[in-house]
Amino acid sequence: MKRRFGIVMPVSVLCALCWVARCFGEQTEVMTSSQLLDRIVRMYDIANDDGERCWNELVARGSGILPLVCAALANEENDVIVGRLFGLACEVNGDRSGIREIAIEMTRGGGQRRLVAIGALSKMGERSDCVALVPLLEDPDESVRIAAAETLGVLGDLDTAASMEAALKRIRVLYPDREGWKDYSAPRVEKAIRAIKERERSMSGGQSFSHGGFAGGVGVAESALSGVSPGAASGGRADRAVGGLGGWVIVGLVVLGALAIGICWLSVRSR
């Protein structure tokens, strides 16, 4: 009888621990898209295992998350989180018209989110968005002028290039080079115009339009979105500890199970 108890007890404890671990795993797997997105938004830094898992799972769920991202963008005031949400939307294919409208509206505002919105349009914008971007070529902020030029170089067509050439003349009047100061936006506008014309010539030969950038790459616009995804960001020790909690719980349960089996075995031996 004692021997039978010594066998049944450890097996029962081990089965109970396995059931608890299985329930814990199922609980983490059934998070809704809203819960995952809320977790991404609330994290101080997403450069950790938990942030990467939530990000990749949201991307894998596809276009169904885009309305959630759109709603979150409409109510978000933190520029860092705005960039994070735009970066997530850029990785998901689907109807992003609502998100593009928010991005265009943000380009008319102020702060860092203007550059983030322009950078997002460089990755998911359409040619129809160029109408809203051309006036930014004359913005007082040089970084905004450069980012707008780069994005127009990605999205624009020959009509856009003509509007940019007219804006370029005004840029040279508004922001002329002078001693000790040089305007770097005009050369970027020129480069974008050349890129559009070269692309249009290649498309006339049968190639289709794609977000391929232009000679010199997307600098300011692209860098505005850098570091918003788990793969591009760095740091995050505090979140890493939270994200690894599930693994430590399972390890702890296994250790407790081993201790329980050892105690039961010793008690049987002593009898």
C-alpha positions in Angstrom: 0.0 0.0 0.0 2.8 2.4 0.9 4.7 1.6 -2.3 1.5 2.2 -4.3 1.0 5.5 -2.6 4.7 6.4 -3.3 4.1 5.9 -7.0 0.6 7.4 -7.3 1.4 10.6 -5.4 4.3 11.8 -7.6 2.4 11.0 -10.8 -0.6 12.9 -9.5 1.5 15.9 -8.6 3.2 15.8 -12.0 -0.1 15.6 -13.9 -1.5 18.5 -11.9 1.5 20.6 -12.7 1.3 19.7 -16.4 -2.4 20.7 -16.4 -1.6 24.1 -14.8 1.2 24.8 -17.3 -1.1 23.8 -20.2 -3.9 26.2 -18.9 -1.3 29.0 -18.5 -0.1 28.4 -22.1 -3.7 28.4 -23.5 -4.4 31.6 -21.6 -1.6 33.4 -23.3 -2.5 32.1 -26.8 -6.1 33.3 -26.9 -5.4 37.0 -26.7 -7.6 39.0 -29.0 -6.2 41.5 -31.5 -7.5 44.3 -29.3 -5.6 43.0 -26.3 -2.4 42.5 -28.4 -2.6 46.0 -29.8 -3.2 47.4 -26.3 -0.2 45.6 -25.1 1.9 47.1 -27.9 0.7 50.6 -27.1 1.3 50.3 -23.4 4.8 49.0 -23.6 7.5 51.5 -22.8 9.8 49.7 -25.2 8.8 46.8 -27.5 12.4 45.6 -28.2 11.9 42.4 -26.2 10.6 38.9 -26.6 7.0 39.7 -25.6 6.9 42.8 -27.8 8.2 40.9 -30.8 5.7 38.1 -30.2 2.7 40.5 -30.0 3.9 42.5 -33.0 4.4 39.4 -35.2 1.1 37.9 -34.1 -0.7 41.1 -35.1 1.0 41.2 -38.4 0.1 37.6 -39.0 -3.5 38.3 -38.4 -3.5 40.5 -41.5 -5.9 43.2 -42.6 -8.4 42.5 -39.8 -6.2 44.6 -37.4 -6.2 47.7 -39.6 -9.5 49.1 -38.2 -8.2 48.7 -34.7 -4.9 50.5 -35.7 -6.9 53.3 -37.3 -9.1 53.8 -34.2 -6.0 53.8 -32.0 -4.2 56.4 -34.2 -7.3 58.7 -34.1 -7.1 58.9 -30.3 -3.3 58.7 -29.7 -1.4 61.8 -28.5 2.1 60.3 -27.9 4.3 60.8 -31.0 6.3 57.6 -30.2 3.2 55.5 -30.1 1.9 57.1 -33.2 5.0 56.1 -35.0 4.7 52.6 -33.6 1.1 52.3 -34.9 2.0 53.6 -38.3 4.9 51.2 -38.5 2.6 48.3 -37.7 0.1 49.4 -40.4 2.9 49.6 -42.9 3.6 45.9 -42.4 0.0 44.8 -43.1 -1.6 44.6 -46.5 -5.2 45.7 -46.9 -7.5 48.7 -47.0 -5.4 51.4 -45.3 -7.4 54.4 -46.7 -8.5 55.4 -43.2 -4.9 55.3 -41.9 -3.7 57.3 -44.9 -6.3 60.0 -44.2 -5.1 60.2 -40.6 -1.5 60.5 -41.8 -2.4 63.3 -44.2 -4.2 65.1 -41.5 -1.2 64.8 -39.2 1.1 66.4 -41.8 -0.9 69.6 -41.3 -0.2 69.6 -37.6 3.0 70.0 -35.6 5.7 68.1 -33.8 7.5 64.9 -34.6 4.4 63.2 -35.8 4.5 65.3 -39.0 7.7 63.5 -40.0 6.3 60.2 -38.9 3.2 60.6 -40.9 5.1 61.6 -44.0 7.4 58.6 -43.5 4.3 56.3 -43.3 3.0 57.7 -46.5 6.3 56.9 -48.2 5.6 53.3 -47.4 1.9 52.9 -47.8 0.7 56.1 -49.6 -1.0 56.3 -53.0 -0.4 58.7 -55.9 -3.6 60.6 -54.9 -1.9 61.6 -51.6 0.7 63.7 -53.5 -1.8 66.6 -53.7 -1.6 67.0 -49.9 2.2 66.6 -49.8 3.2 69.1 -52.5 2.4 72.2 -50.3 4.8 70.8 -47.6 7.7 71.5 -50.0 7.4 75.1 -48.9 7.1 74.4 -45.2 9.3 76.5 -42.8 10.7 73.3 -41.3 13.6 72.1 -43.5 13.2 68.5 -42.3 9.5 68.6 -43.4 10.5 69.9 -46.8 13.1 67.2 -47.3 10.8 64.4 -46.1 8.0 65.6 -48.3 10.3 65.7 -51.3 11.6 62.2 -50.6 8.0 60.8 -50.3 6.9 62.6 -53.4 9.8 61.0 -55.2 8.4 57.6 -54.2 4.8 58.3 -55.0 4.7 61.0 -57.7 4.0 61.0 -61.4 4.7 63.5 -64.1 1.9 65.8 -63.0 3.4 65.7 -59.5 6.9 66.5 -61.0 5.5 69.6 -62.7 4.0 70.8 -59.4 7.3 70.2 -57.7 9.2 72.1 -60.3 6.9 75.1 -59.7 7.4 74.7 -55.9 11.2 74.5 -56.4 11.3 78.0 -57.9 9.5 79.3 -54.8 11.7 77.4 -52.4 14.8 79.0 -53.9 13.2 82.4 -53.3 11.9 81.6 -49.8 15.0 79.8 -48.5 18.1 81.0 -50.5 21.6 79.9 -49.6 23.4 82.6 -47.6 26.7 82.9 -45.8 26.9 80.3 -43.0 23.6 78.6 -44.0 22.7 76.3 -46.8 19.3 75.0 -47.7 19.4 71.2 -48.3 15.7 70.8 -49.3 16.1 72.2 -52.9 18.7 69.6 -53.9 16.4 66.8 -52.5 13.4 68.2 -54.5 15.6 68.2 -57.7 16.6 64.6 -57.0 13.0 63.5 -56.4 11.9 65.2 -59.7 14.6 63.3 -61.6 13.6 60.0 -59.9 10.0 60.5 -60.9 10.8 61.2 -64.6 13.2 58.2 -64.7 10.6 55.9 -63.2 7.9 57.2 -65.5 10.1 56.4 -68.5 10.7 52.9 -67.2 7.0 52.4 -66.6 6.2 53.5 -70.2 8.3 50.4 -71.1 5.8 48.1 -69.3 6.9 48.2 -65.7 4.3 48.7 -63.0 4.4 51.2 -60.1 5.7 50.1 -56.8 7.1 51.8 -53.6 10.7 51.5 -54.6 12.2 54.7 -53.5 14.6 56.8 -55.6 18.3 57.4 -56.0 19.8 58.3 -52.7 17.2 56.4 -50.8 14.5 57.7 -48.4 16.4 59.6 -45.7 14.5 61.8 -43.4 11.1 60.3 -44.2 12.3 56.7 -43.7 14.3 57.5 -40.5 11.2 59.0 -38.9 9.8 55.5 -38.8 13.1 53.8 -37.8 13.1 52.0 -34.4 9.3 51.6 -34.2 9.2 47.8 -34.7 10.7 45.2 -32.3 13.4 44.2 -34.9 14.6 47.8 -35.3 14.5 49.0 -31.7 16.8 48.2 -28.9 16.8 48.0 -25.1 13.7 47.0 -23.1 15.0 45.2 -20.0 11.9 45.9 -17.9 9.6 44.6 -20.6 11.8 41.7 -21.2 11.3 40.6 -17.6 7.6 40.9 -17.9 7.6 39.1 -21.2 9.6 36.2 -19.8 7.2 35.7 -16.8 5.4 32.9 -18.5 8.6 30.9 -19.0 9.7 31.4 -15.4 6.3 30.2 -14.1 6.6 27.0 -16.1 10.2 26.5 -14.9 9.1 27.1 -11.3 6.3 24.5 -11.6 8.7 22.0 -13.0 11.1 22.6 -10.1 8.3 22.3 -7.5 7.2 19.0 -9.2 10.7 17.6 -9.0 10.9 18.5 -5.3 7.5 17.0 -4.6 8.5 13.7 -6.3 11.8 13.7 -4.4 10.1 14.2 -1.0 7.5 11.5 -1.7 10.2 9.1 -2.8 12.3 9.8 0.4 9.3 9.4 2.6 8.5 6.0 1.1 12.2 4.9 1.4 12.3 5.9 5.1 9.3 3.7 5.9 
